[in-house]
Amino acid sequence: MVVGLAKYQNQQEAFPLDKKTLQNVALRSFLSGISFNSESSDSIGWLWAIQPALRKIHSDEEDCKLAMGHNLEHCSASSPLAPLAMGVVLSLEQQKCDLETIRSTRSIATYTCDAIGKMLVYYLFIPLLALSIIESARNGSIMAVAIYCVVLFLLQVILRFVSIQYGYKHGMRAIEKLQKNAGTLKKSMMIAGSFMLGAILVALGSGYAMQIAMSQDNSSIPTIAKLLPGVLTVVMGLLLHYLLVKKNFSMGKCVIVVVLVSFIIALVQNII
C-alpha cells in the first residue's frame, strides 16, 4: 500500500501511551512473525501487534485507517528486538509526525532491530546457552532442558518488554544509538563466536582423546588424553579468532572450517 502525500487530519499531538498499552504491544509482538509472506514479510503481524496503541493515538477514524494502512507496508518484525522498533514508530505516531518520516523511520528501525536482534539472540545467546547445558542433557538431565527453556523464555520477555519502553521513550535516538554501536557489537560477537566455535571442538576433542586412552595400554596415553582437549580449544580458538577478526571470515565460513577440522580428526582416529 502506498500512502503518497496523505496527511493526518488531526495534527494535534496525542496523549502519551500508558505503560499497560505498551506492555500489551510487547506481548502481542511474540506472534508478529507468524504472518510472514513473500510480499509484505511480517507487516500483518506488525500491524496486529501495534493496533491497540494506534487506536488510542488516533481518535479520528480516518486517521486510524490511514495509520493502519501505511503500517501494512513491507517490514520485518520477527526478531526479539522488534518491540524496540515498535516503540520508536509509536512515539512518532503519537507526535503526529508526517507520514514520510514515519515510514522511512519504520523501515530503518525494523531492519536494524531485525539484524541485531537475530544476531544477538539466535546466533550468539541461544548457541551459547545450548552449549552450556548440552552435556547434562546428553546424560539424561531433564532439569538442564527445563533450565534452557525457562532462561530462553525469560530472555525473550525481558528483552521485549524493556526494549519497547526504551524505544517509545527515546524515539529515533534509540535507533541512532543502536546503529552507532553496531560495529562494536559485530566485532564483539565475532570474538565471542570464535570462542563458541572453539568450544564445540572441546567435546569432540575430549571424546577423541578418551577413545584413544581406552584403546591403548601405553601409560603416556592418559596424559595425552588430558592435554588434547585443552590444546584443541586453544588452537581452534586462536584460529577462528584470526579468521573472524583479521581475515573478516563470515560465521558460515568458520563453520565450514570447523567441519573440515572435525573430518580430519575423524580420519586420524580411524587410522589410529
Phi and psi in degrees as GROMACS dihedral restraints (atoms count N, CA, C in turn):
[ dihedral_restraints ]
;  ai    aj    ak    al  type     phi  dphi    fc
    3     4     5     6     1  -108.9    20    10
    4     5     6     7     1   125.7    20    10
    6     7     8     9     1   -84.4    20    10
    7     8     9    10     1   -33.5    20    10
    9    10    11    12     1    68.8    20    10
   10    11    12    13     1  -130.8    20    10
   12    13    14    15     1   -99.0    20    10
   13    14    15    16     1    15.9    20    10
   15    16    17    18     1   -62.9    20    10
   16    17    18    19     1   149.0    20    10
   18    19    20    21     1  -133.0    20    10
   19    20    21    22     1   155.1    20    10
   21    22    23    24     1   -68.9    20    10
   22    23    24    25     1   137.5    20    10
   24    25    26    27     1   -71.1    20    10
   25    26    27    28     1   -39.8    20    10
   27    28    29    30     1   -94.9    20    10
   28    29    30    31     1   104.4    20    10
   30    31    32    33     1   -90.0    20    10
   31    32    33    34     1    -0.1    20    10
   33    34    35    36     1   -75.6    20    10
   34    35    36    37     1   133.5    20    10
   36    37    38    39     1   -60.8    20    10
   37    38    39    40     1   134.4    20    10
   39    40    41    42     1   -80.0    20    10
   40    41    42    43     1   166.1    20    10
   42    43    44    45     1   -67.5    20    10
   43    44    45    46     1   145.7    20    10
   45    46    47    48     1   -58.8    20    10
   46    47    48    49     1   144.2    20    10
   48    49    50    51     1   -70.0    20    10
   49    50    51    52     1   141.8    20    10
   51    52    53    54     1   -79.9    20    10
   52    53    54    55     1   163.5    20    10
   54    55    56    57     1   -62.0    20    10
   55    56    57    58     1   -36.4    20    10
   57    58    59    60     1   -63.9    20    10
   58    59    60    61     1   -40.6    20    10
   60    61    62    63     1   -64.6    20    10
   61    62    63    64     1   -43.6    20    10
   63    64    65    66     1   -63.7    20    10
   64    65    66    67     1   -38.8    20    10
   66    67    68    69     1   -64.9    20    10
   67    68    69    70     1   -36.3    20    10
   69    70    71    72     1   -63.3    20    10
   70    71    72    73     1   -41.4    20    10
   72    73    74    75     1   -63.7    20    10
   73    74    75    76     1   -43.2    20    10
   75    76    77    78     1   -62.1    20    10
   76    77    78    79     1   -39.3    20    10
   78    79    80    81     1   -66.1    20    10
   79    80    81    82     1   -42.8    20    10
   81    82    83    84     1   -65.9    20    10
   82    83    84    85     1   -26.8    20    10
   84    85    86    87     1   -63.4    20    10
   85    86    87    88     1   -18.5    20    10
   87    88    89    90     1   -59.9    20    10
   88    89    90    91     1   -27.9    20    10
   90    91    92    93     1  -106.0    20    10
   91    92    93    94     1    10.3    20    10
   93    94    95    96     1   -68.8    20    10
   94    95    96    97     1   -17.2    20    10
   96    97    98    99     1   -96.6    20    10
   97    98    99   100     1    -3.3    20    10
   99   100   101   102     1   -78.0    20    10
  100   101   102   103     1   -12.7    20    10
  102   103   104   105     1   -97.4    20    10
  103   104   105   106     1    18.3    20    10
  105   106   107   108     1   -55.5    20    10
  106   107   108   109     1   135.5    20    10
  108   109   110   111     1  -147.2    20    10
  109   110   111   112     1   161.9    20    10
  111   112   113   114     1   -72.5    20    10
  112   113   114   115     1   -18.0    20    10
  114   115   116   117     1   -83.6    20    10
  115   116   117   118     1   -47.6    20    10
  117   118   119   120     1  -125.3    20    10
  118   119   120   121     1    12.0    20    10
  120   121   122   123     1    58.0    20    10
  121   122   123   124     1  -119.8    20    10
  123   124   125   126     1  -102.5    20    10
  124   125   126   127     1    20.8    20    10
  126   127   128   129     1   -62.5    20    10
  127   128   129   130     1   -35.9    20    10
  129   130   131   132     1   -65.3    20    10
  130   131   132   133     1   -44.8    20    10
  132   133   134   135     1   -65.8    20    10
  133   134   135   136     1   -37.1    20    10
  135   136   137   138     1   -59.1    20    10
  136   137   138   139     1   -49.6    20    10
  138   139   140   141     1   -64.3    20    10
  139   140   141   142     1   -42.1    20    10
  141   142   143   144     1   -60.3    20    10
  142   143   144   145     1   -37.3    20    10
  144   145   146   147     1   -67.9    20    10
  145   146   147   148     1   -42.9    20    10
  147   148   149   150     1   -93.0    20    10
  148   149   150   151     1    -1.2    20    10
  150   151   152   153     1   -55.5    20    10
  151   152   153   154     1   -44.3    20    10
  153   154   155   156     1   -58.5    20    10
  154   155   156   157     1   -37.2    20    10
  156   157   158   159     1   -71.5    20    10
  157   158   159   160     1   -41.2    20    10
  159   160   161   162     1   -62.1    20    10
  160   161   162   163     1   -37.8    20    10
  162   163   164   165     1   -66.1    20    10
  163   164   165   166     1   -32.4    20    10
  165   166   167   168     1   -77.0    20    10
  166   167   168   169     1   -34.2    20    10
  168   169   170   171     1   -72.5    20    10
  169   170   171   172     1   -44.4    20    10
  171   172   173   174     1  -104.6    20    10
  172   173   174   175     1    97.9    20    10
  174   175   176   177     1   -74.5    20    10
  175   176   177   178     1   -27.7    20    10
  177   178   179   180     1   -75.3    20    10
  178   179   180   181     1   128.4    20    10
  180   181   182   183     1   -62.9    20    10
  181   182   183   184     1   -40.9    20    10
  183   184   185   186     1   -67.2    20    10
  184   185   186   187     1   -40.0    20    10
  186   187   188   189     1   -63.4    20    10
  187   188   189   190     1   -38.9    20    10
  189   190   191   192     1   -65.1    20    10
  190   191   192   193     1   -40.5    20    10
  192   193   194   195     1   -63.8    20    10
  193   194   195   196     1   -41.0    20    10
  195   196   197   198     1   -64.0    20    10
  196   197   198   199     1   -42.7    20    10
  198   199   200   201     1   -62.7    20    10
  199   200   201   202     1   -43.4    20    10
  201   202   203   204     1   -67.2    20    10
  202   203   204   205     1   -35.0    20    10
  204   205   206   207     1   -63.4    20    10
  205   206   207   208     1   -49.0    20    10
  207   208   209   210     1   -75.4    20    10
  208   209   210   211     1   -18.7    20    10
  210   211   212   213     1   -82.1    20    10
  211   212   213   214     1     0.1    20    10
  213   214   215   216     1   -91.8    20    10
  214   215   216   217     1     1.6    20    10
  216   217   218   219     1   -70.6    20    10
  217   218   219   220     1   160.8    20    10
  219   220   221   222     1   -53.3    20    10
  220   221   222   223     1   126.4    20    10
  222   223   224   225     1  -159.1    20    10
  223   224   225   226     1   158.7    20    10
  225   226   227   228     1  -110.0    20    10
  226   227   228   229     1   122.9    20    10
  228   229   230   231     1  -138.7    20    10
  229   230   231   232     1    32.5    20    10
  231   232   233   234     1   -99.5    20    10
  232   233   234   235     1    -5.3    20    10
  234   235   236   237     1   -85.8    20    10
  235   236   237   238     1   158.6    20    10
  237   238   239   240     1   -63.9    20    10
  238   239   240   241     1   -14.3    20    10
  240   241   242   243     1   -96.2    20    10
  241   242   243   244     1     4.5    20    10
  243   244   245   246     1   -58.2    20    10
  244   245   246   247     1   -36.9    20    10
  246   247   248   249     1   -58.9    20    10
  247   248   249   250     1   -25.1    20    10
  249   250   251   252     1   -62.8    20    10
  250   251   252   253     1   -45.2    20    10
  252   253   254   255     1   -65.3    20    10
  253   254   255   256     1   -37.5    20    10
  255   256   257   258     1   -62.4    20    10
  256   257   258   259     1   -42.3    20    10
  258   259   260   261     1   -62.8    20    10
  259   260   261   262     1   -40.0    20    10
  261   262   263   264     1   -63.5    20    10
  262   263   264   265     1   -47.7    20    10
  264   265   266   267     1   -64.0    20    10
  265   266   267   268     1   -41.3    20    10
  267   268   269   270     1   -65.9    20    10
  268   269   270   271     1   -32.1    20    10
  270   271   272   273     1   -66.5    20    10
  271   272   273   274     1   -36.3    20    10
  273   274   275   276     1   -72.5    20    10
  274   275   276   277     1   -37.8    20    10
  276   277   278   279     1   -63.4    20    10
  277   278   279   280     1   -40.4    20    10
  279   280   281   282     1   -65.2    20    10
  280   281   282   283     1   -32.3    20    10
  282   283   284   285     1   -83.2    20    10
  283   284   285   286     1    -3.7    20    10
  285   286   287   288     1    56.8    20    10
  286   287   288   289     1    46.5    20    10
  288   289   290   291     1   -67.4    20    10
  289   290   291   292     1   163.7    20    10
  291   292   293   294     1   -67.4    20    10
  292   293   294   295     1   152.1    20    10
  294   295   296   297     1   -64.7    20    10
  295   296   297   298     1   -34.1    20    10
  297   298   299   300     1   -63.1    20    10
  298   299   300   301     1   -39.3    20    10
  300   301   302   303     1   -64.5    20    10
  301   302   303   304     1   -45.2    20    10
  303   304   305   306     1   -63.7    20    10
  304   305   306   307     1   -43.6    20    10
  306   307   308   309     1   -66.7    20    10
  307   308   309   310     1   -43.8    20    10
  309   310   311   312     1   -67.6    20    10
  310   311   312   313     1   -39.1    20    10
  312   313   314   315     1   -65.0    20    10
  313   314   315   316     1   -41.6    20    10
  315   316   317   318     1   -60.7    20    10
  316   317   318   319     1   -42.6    20    10
  318   319   320   321     1   -61.2    20    10
  319   320   321   322     1   -47.1    20    10
  321   322   323   324     1   -65.7    20    10
  322   323   324   325     1   -45.6    20    10
  324   325   326   327     1   -65.5    20    10
  325   326   327   328     1   -45.1    20    10
  327   328   329   330     1   -66.1    20    10
  328   329   330   331     1   -42.7    20    10
  330   331   332   333     1   -74.3    20    10
  331   332   333   334     1   -32.4    20    10
  333   334   335   336     1   -66.6    20    10
  334   335   336   337     1   -47.1    20    10
  336   337   338   339     1   -67.1    20    10
  337   338   339   340     1   -35.8    20    10
  339   340   341   342     1   -64.9    20    10
  340   341   342   343     1   -45.6    20    10
  342   343   344   345     1   -66.5    20    10
  343   344   345   346     1   -49.7    20    10
  345   346   347   348     1   -71.9    20    10
  346   347   348   349     1   -38.6    20    10
  348   349   350   351     1   -62.2    20    10
  349   350   351   352     1   -46.5    20    10
  351   352   353   354     1   -67.8    20    10
  352   353   354   355     1   -36.0    20    10
  354   355   356   357     1   -64.0    20    10
  355   356   357   358     1   -44.0    20    10
  357   358   359   360     1   -72.9    20    10
  358   359   360   361     1   -45.5    20    10
  360   361   362   363     1   -87.9    20    10
  361   362   363   364     1   -54.9    20    10
  363   364   365   366     1   -77.5    20    10
  364   365   366   367     1   -34.3    20    10
  366   367   368   369     1  -100.7    20    10
  367   368   369   370     1    -9.0    20    10
  369   370   371   372     1  -126.3    20    10
  370   371   372   373     1   -61.8    20    10
  372   373   374   375     1   -65.6    20    10
  373   374   375   376     1   -47.2    20    10
  375   376   377   378     1   -62.2    20    10
  376   377   378   379     1   -46.7    20    10
  378   379   380   381     1   -61.0    20    10
  379   380   381   382     1   -40.0    20    10
  381   382   383   384     1   -63.6    20    10
  382   383   384   385     1   -42.5    20    10
  384   385   386   387     1   -64.0    20    10
  385   386   387   388     1   -41.0    20    10
  387   388   389   390     1   -64.9    20    10
  388   389   390   391     1   -40.6    20    10
  390   391   392   393     1   -62.7    20    10
  391   392   393   394     1   -33.8    20    10
  393   394   395   396     1   -71.8    20    10
  394   395   396   397     1   -22.7    20    10
  396   397   398   399     1  -115.0    20    10
  397   398   399   400     1    -3.2    20    10
  399   400   401   402     1   -63.8    20    10
  400   401   402   403     1   -36.3    20    10
  402   403   404   405     1   -67.3    20    10
  403   404   405   406     1   -42.4    20    10
  405   406   407   408     1   -65.7    20    10
  406   407   408   409     1   -38.3    20    10
  408   409   410   411     1   -65.6    20    10
  409   410   411   412     1   -37.9    20    10
  411   412   413   414     1   -65.7    20    10
  412   413   414   415     1   -28.0    20    10
  414   415   416   417     1   -84.3    20    10
  415   416   417   418     1     4.6    20    10
  417   418   419   420     1    91.1    20    10
  418   419   420   421     1    17.6    20    10
  420   421   422   423     1   -82.0    20    10
  421   422   423   424     1   111.8    20    10
  423   424   425   426     1   -70.1    20    10
  424   425   426   427     1   -31.0    20    10
  426   427   428   429     1   -61.9    20    10
  427   428   429   430     1   -37.5    20    10
  429   430   431   432     1   -62.8    20    10
  430   431   432   433     1   -42.5    20    10
  432   433   434   435     1   -66.1    20    10
  433   434   435   436     1   -40.5    20    10
  435   436   437   438     1   -63.2    20    10
  436   437   438   439     1   -41.9    20    10
  438   439   440   441     1   -62.4    20    10
  439   440   441   442     1   -41.9    20    10
  441   442   443   444     1   -57.7    20    10
  442   443   444   445     1   -48.3    20    10
  444   445   446   447     1   -65.5    20    10
  445   446   447   448     1   -43.5    20    10
  447   448   449   450     1   -66.0    20    10
  448   449   450   451     1   -46.0    20    10
  450   451   452   453     1   -62.9    20    10
  451   452   453   454     1   -42.3    20    10
  453   454   455   456     1   -65.0    20    10
  454   455   456   457     1   -40.5    20    10
  456   457   458   459     1   -65.5    20    10
  457   458   459   460     1   -45.0    20    10
  459   460   461   462     1   -63.5    20    10
  460   461   462   463     1   -37.8    20    10
  462   463   464   465     1   -59.8    20    10
  463   464   465   466     1   -46.4    20    10
  465   466   467   468     1   -61.8    20    10
  466   467   468   469     1   -44.4    20    10
  468   469   470   471     1   -63.0    20    10
  469   470   471   472     1   -50.4    20    10
  471   472   473   474     1   -62.1    20    10
  472   473   474   475     1   -45.9    20    10
  474   475   476   477     1   -62.3    20    10
  475   476   477   478     1   -42.8    20    10
  477   478   479   480     1   -70.8    20    10
  478   479   480   481     1   -45.7    20    10
  480   481   482   483     1   -72.5    20    10
  481   482   483   484     1   -31.2    20    10
  483   484   485   486     1   -79.4    20    10
  484   485   486   487     1   -41.4    20    10
  486   487   488   489     1   -67.5    20    10
  487   488   489   490     1   -34.5    20    10
  489   490   491   492     1   -69.5    20    10
  490   491   492   493     1   -35.5    20    10
  492   493   494   495     1   -65.4    20    10
  493   494   495   496     1   -41.8    20    10
  495   496   497   498     1   -66.1    20    10
  496   497   498   499     1   -44.8    20    10
  498   499   500   501     1   -64.3    20    10
  499   500   501   502     1   -40.3    20    10
  501   502   503   504     1   -69.4    20    10
  502   503   504   505     1   -35.6    20    10
  504   505   506   507     1   -72.2    20    10
  505   506   507   508     1   -42.0    20    10
  507   508   509   510     1  -100.4    20    10
  508   509   510   511     1   -13.0    20    10
  510   511   512   513     1    61.3    20    10
  511   512   513   514     1  -140.5    20    10
  513   514   515   516     1   -62.5    20    10
  514   515   516   517     1   -22.9    20    10
  516   517   518   519     1   -62.5    20    10
  517   518   519   520     1   -30.2    20    10
  519   520   521   522     1   -64.4    20    10
  520   521   522   523     1   -41.3    20    10
  522   523   524   525     1   -70.8    20    10
  523   524   525   526     1   -37.8    20    10
  525   526   527   528     1   -61.7    20    10
  526   527   528   529     1   -41.3    20    10
  528   529   530   531     1   -65.7    20    10
  529   530   531   532     1   -39.5    20    10
  531   532   533   534     1   -64.8    20    10
  532   533   534   535     1   -43.7    20    10
  534   535   536   537     1   -66.9    20    10
  535   536   537   538     1   -36.8    20    10
  537   538   539   540     1   -63.4    20    10
  538   539   540   541     1   -36.6    20    10
  540   541   542   543     1   -96.1    20    10
  541   542   543   544     1     5.9    20    10
  543   544   545   546     1   -62.2    20    10
  544   545   546   547     1   -39.8    20    10
  546   547   548   549     1   -62.2    20    10
  547   548   549   550     1   -43.9    20    10
  549   550   551   552     1   -64.0    20    10
  550   551   552   553     1   -41.5    20    10
  552   553   554   555     1   -62.4    20    10
  553   554   555   556     1   -42.9    20    10
  555   556   557   558     1   -63.6    20    10
  556   557   558   559     1   -43.3    20    10
  558   559   560   561     1   -66.1    20    10
  559   560   561   562     1   -40.5    20    10
  561   562   563   564     1   -62.4    20    10
  562   563   564   565     1   -40.8    20    10
  564   565   566   567     1   -69.6    20    10
  565   566   567   568     1   -33.5    20    10
  567   568   569   570     1   -63.8    20    10
  568   569   570   571     1   -42.5    20    10
  570   571   572   573     1   -66.5    20    10
  571   572   573   574     1   -45.3    20    10
  573   574   575   576     1   -63.0    20    10
  574   575   576   577     1   -36.4    20    10
  576   577   578   579     1   -64.3    20    10
  577   578   579   580     1   -35.1    20    10
  579   580   581   582     1   -65.0    20    10
  580   581   582   583     1   -40.3    20    10
  582   583   584   585     1   -69.5    20    10
  583   584   585   586     1   -35.2    20    10
  585   586   587   588     1   -65.1    20    10
  586   587   588   589     1   -46.6    20    10
  588   589   590   591     1   -66.6    20    10
  589   590   591   592     1   -34.1    20    10
  591   592   593   594     1   -64.7    20    10
  592   593   594   595     1   -36.6    20    10
  594   595   596   597     1   -65.8    20    10
  595   596   597   598     1   -28.0    20    10
  597   598   599   600     1   -60.8    20    10
  598   599   600   601     1   -34.2    20    10
  600   601   602   603     1   -80.7    20    10
  601   602   603   604     1    -9.3    20    10
  603   604   605   606     1   -63.0    20    10
  604   605   606   607     1   -48.6    20    10
  606   607   608   609     1   -63.9    20    10
  607   608   609   610     1   -40.1    20    10
  609   610   611   612     1   -63.4    20    10
  610   611   612   613     1   -45.7    20    10
  612   613   614   615     1   -67.0    20    10
  613   614   615   616     1   -37.7    20    10
  615   616   617   618     1   -63.8    20    10
  616   617   618   619     1   -46.1    20    10
  618   619   620   621     1   -64.4    20    10
  619   620   621   622     1   -40.1    20    10
  621   622   623   624     1   -63.6    20    10
  622   623   624   625     1   -45.0    20    10
  624   625   626   627     1   -65.5    20    10
  625   626   627   628     1   -39.5    20    10
  627   628   629   630     1   -67.6    20    10
  628   629   630   631     1   -36.6    20    10
  630   631   632   633     1   -64.4    20    10
  631   632   633   634     1   -38.8    20    10
  633   634   635   636     1   -63.2    20    10
  634   635   636   637     1   -45.3    20    10
  636   637   638   639     1   -61.6    20    10
  637   638   639   640     1   -36.7    20    10
  639   640   641   642     1   -79.6    20    10
  640   641   642   643     1   -23.0    20    10
  642   643   644   645     1   -96.0    20    10
  643   644   645   646     1    -4.0    20    10
  645   646   647   648     1  -124.3    20    10
  646   647   648   649     1   150.6    20    10
  648   649   650   651     1  -100.3    20    10
  649   650   651   652     1    -6.7    20    10
  651   652   653   654     1   -60.5    20    10
  652   653   654   655     1   132.8    20    10
  654   655   656   657     1   -68.8    20    10
  655   656   657   658     1   -20.0    20    10
  657   658   659   660     1   -80.3    20    10
  658   659   660   661     1   -16.0    20    10
  660   661   662   663     1   -64.0    20    10
  661   662   663   664     1   -45.4    20    10
  663   664   665   666     1   -55.6    20    10
  664   665   666   667     1   -35.7    20    10
  666   667   668   669     1   -65.1    20    10
  667   668   669   670     1   -42.3    20    10
  669   670   671   672     1   -63.1    20    10
  670   671   672   673     1   -39.5    20    10
  672   673   674   675     1   -61.7    20    10
  673   674   675   676     1   -33.5    20    10
  675   676   677   678     1   -76.7    20    10
  676   677   678   679     1   -33.4    20    10
  678   679   680   681     1   -83.5    20    10
  679   680   681   682     1   -32.9    20    10
  681   682   683   684     1   -57.1    20    10
  682   683   684   685     1   -46.2    20    10
  684   685   686   687     1   -59.1    20    10
  685   686   687   688     1   -40.9    20    10
  687   688   689   690     1   -66.0    20    10
  688   689   690   691     1   -40.2    20    10
  690   691   692   693     1   -64.5    20    10
  691   692   693   694     1   -44.7    20    10
  693   694   695   696     1   -60.1    20    10
  694   695   696   697     1   -41.5    20    10
  696   697   698   699     1   -61.9    20    10
  697   698   699   700     1   -47.7    20    10
  699   700   701   702     1   -64.5    20    10
  700   701   702   703     1   -47.0    20    10
  702   703   704   705     1   -63.3    20    10
  703   704   705   706     1   -47.2    20    10
  705   706   707   708     1   -69.5    20    10
  706   707   708   709     1   -36.5    20    10
  708   709   710   711     1   -61.4    20    10
  709   710   711   712     1   -45.7    20    10
  711   712   713   714     1   -67.1    20    10
  712   713   714   715     1   -40.8    20    10
  714   715   716   717     1   -63.6    20    10
  715   716   717   718     1   -47.1    20    10
  717   718   719   720     1   -69.7    20    10
  718   719   720   721     1   -35.0    20    10
  720   721   722   723     1   -62.5    20    10
  721   722   723   724     1   -41.3    20    10
  723   724   725   726     1   -64.7    20    10
  724   725   726   727     1   -44.1    20    10
  726   727   728   729     1   -67.1    20    10
  727   728   729   730     1   -39.6    20    10
  729   730   731   732     1   -74.3    20    10
  730   731   732   733     1   -47.6    20    10
  732   733   734   735     1   -86.4    20    10
  733   734   735   736     1   -46.3    20    10
  735   736   737   738     1   -84.6    20    10
  736   737   738   739     1   -41.4    20    10
  738   739   740   741     1   -98.1    20    10
  739   740   741   742     1    -2.9    20    10
  741   742   743   744     1    57.9    20    10
  742   743   744   745     1    38.7    20    10
  744   745   746   747     1   -69.1    20    10
  745   746   747   748     1   148.6    20    10
  747   748   749   750     1   -80.5    20    10
  748   749   750   751     1   165.1    20    10
  750   751   752   753     1   -63.6    20    10
  751   752   753   754     1   -34.0    20    10
  753   754   755   756     1   -61.9    20    10
  754   755   756   757     1   -43.2    20    10
  756   757   758   759     1   -65.1    20    10
  757   758   759   760     1   -37.1    20    10
  759   760   761   762     1   -67.4    20    10
  760   761   762   763     1   -35.0    20    10
  762   763   764   765     1   -62.2    20    10
  763   764   765   766     1   -40.6    20    10
  765   766   767   768     1   -61.2    20    10
  766   767   768   769     1   -41.1    20    10
  768   769   770   771     1   -60.1    20    10
  769   770   771   772     1   -44.5    20    10
  771   772   773   774     1   -61.5    20    10
  772   773   774   775     1   -43.4    20    10
  774   775   776   777     1   -62.4    20    10
  775   776   777   778     1   -42.5    20    10
  777   778   779   780     1   -63.9    20    10
  778   779   780   781     1   -43.8    20    10
  780   781   782   783     1   -62.0    20    10
  781   782   783   784     1   -42.1    20    10
  783   784   785   786     1   -62.2    20    10
  784   785   786   787     1   -40.1    20    10
  786   787   788   789     1   -64.1    20    10
  787   788   789   790     1   -42.6    20    10
  789   790   791   792     1   -64.2    20    10
  790   791   792   793     1   -42.9    20    10
  792   793   794   795     1   -62.0    20    10
  793   794   795   796     1   -40.0    20    10
  795   796   797   798     1   -63.4    20    10
  796   797   798   799     1   -40.1    20    10
  798   799   800   801     1   -63.4    20    10
  799   800   801   802     1   -43.3    20    10
  801   802   803   804     1   -61.6    20    10
  802   803   804   805     1   -40.4    20    10
  804   805   806   807     1   -61.5    20    10
  805   806   807   808     1   -42.0    20    10
  807   808   809   810     1   -67.1    20    10
  808   809   810   811     1   -35.9    20    10
  810   811   812   813     1   -66.4    20    10
  811   812   813   814     1   -42.8    20    10
